[in-house]
């Protein structure tokens, strides 16, 4: 027979682990490069830009649009990597707590 109290306890544990994992996302970091490494961006697990490095050689360039495009590309690459890291972290935090339910996706709980 289905044990409702046991299930409620599991859900509370899942909530606690997810909150801890969400709080720890700021400690994760991922980097992305564009323009052969001329622009490097680092974001945390919450997809916040933490560091941006731009090779001074391209800053002297008259091509402002190129610099802007490289910055956007580097940030997007780093952000995509950070997103994957965050999803893995959240998945690990609830591993073994919930039964494998097809279609259950907790990745939208990243906050």
C-alpha positions as CSV (number, residue, x, y, z in Angstrom):
1,X,0.0,0.0,0.0
2,X,1.1,3.5,-0.8
3,X,2.7,5.2,2.2
4,X,1.7,8.9,2.0
5,X,3.7,10.0,5.0
6,X,6.9,8.3,3.6
7,X,6.3,10.0,0.3
8,X,5.8,13.4,2.0
9,X,9.1,12.9,3.9
10,X,10.9,12.1,0.6
11,X,9.4,15.2,-1.1
12,X,10.6,17.4,1.8
13,X,14.1,15.9,1.5
14,X,14.0,16.5,-2.3
15,X,13.0,20.2,-1.6
16,X,15.9,20.6,0.9
17,X,18.4,19.1,-1.5
18,X,17.2,21.2,-4.4
19,X,17.5,24.3,-2.3
20,X,21.0,23.4,-1.3
21,X,22.0,22.6,-4.9
22,X,20.5,25.9,-6.1
23,X,22.4,27.8,-3.5
24,X,25.6,26.1,-4.6
25,X,25.1,27.0,-8.3
26,X,27.0,30.2,-7.8
27,X,30.1,28.1,-7.0
28,X,30.1,26.4,-10.4
29,X,31.8,28.1,-13.2
30,X,32.1,27.5,-17.0
31,X,34.1,29.4,-19.6
32,X,33.6,30.1,-23.2
33,X,36.0,31.5,-25.9
34,X,35.4,33.2,-29.2
35,X,37.7,34.5,-31.9
36,X,40.4,31.9,-31.2
37,X,40.6,32.8,-27.6
38,X,40.6,36.6,-28.2
39,X,37.6,36.9,-26.0
40,X,37.0,34.7,-22.9
41,X,33.9,34.7,-20.7
42,X,33.3,32.9,-17.4
43,X,29.8,32.5,-15.9
44,X,28.6,30.8,-12.8
45,X,25.9,28.1,-12.5
46,X,23.2,30.8,-12.3
47,X,24.4,32.1,-15.7
48,X,25.8,35.3,-14.2
49,X,28.8,36.7,-16.0
50,X,31.7,36.6,-13.5
51,X,34.7,37.4,-15.7
52,X,35.4,38.8,-19.1
53,X,38.8,38.9,-20.8
54,X,39.3,40.7,-24.1
55,X,42.7,40.6,-25.9
56,X,43.9,44.2,-26.1
57,X,44.9,43.7,-29.7
58,X,41.2,43.6,-30.8
59,X,40.4,46.7,-28.7
60,X,42.6,48.7,-30.9
61,X,40.7,47.5,-33.9
62,X,38.3,49.9,-35.6
63,X,35.8,47.0,-35.9
64,X,33.6,47.6,-32.8
65,X,31.0,45.2,-34.2
66,X,33.5,42.3,-34.3
67,X,34.4,42.9,-30.7
68,X,30.7,43.0,-29.7
69,X,30.0,39.8,-31.6
70,X,32.9,38.0,-30.0
71,X,31.8,39.0,-26.5
72,X,28.3,37.8,-27.2
73,X,29.5,34.5,-28.6
74,X,31.9,33.8,-25.7
75,X,29.2,34.7,-23.1
76,X,26.7,32.5,-24.8
77,X,29.1,29.5,-25.0
78,X,30.0,29.9,-21.3
79,X,26.3,30.2,-20.4
80,X,25.3,27.1,-22.3
81,X,28.1,25.2,-20.5
82,X,27.0,26.5,-17.1
83,X,23.5,25.5,-17.8
84,X,24.5,21.9,-18.4
85,X,26.7,21.9,-15.3
86,X,23.8,23.3,-13.2
87,X,21.4,20.6,-14.6
88,X,23.9,17.9,-13.7
89,X,24.3,19.3,-10.2
90,X,20.6,19.4,-9.6
91,X,20.1,15.9,-11.0
92,X,22.9,14.6,-8.6
93,X,21.3,16.3,-5.7
94,X,18.0,14.3,-6.1
95,X,19.5,11.1,-7.3
96,X,18.1,8.1,-5.5
97,X,15.3,10.1,-3.8
98,X,12.6,9.9,-6.4
99,X,11.6,6.9,-8.5
100,X,12.5,7.1,-12.2
101,X,9.3,8.7,-13.5
102,X,9.3,9.2,-17.3
103,X,8.8,12.8,-18.1
104,X,9.7,14.1,-14.6
105,X,12.1,17.0,-15.3
106,X,13.4,19.0,-12.3
107,X,15.7,21.2,-14.4
108,X,13.1,24.0,-14.4
109,X,13.6,24.3,-10.6
110,X,17.0,25.9,-11.1
111,X,15.7,29.3,-9.9
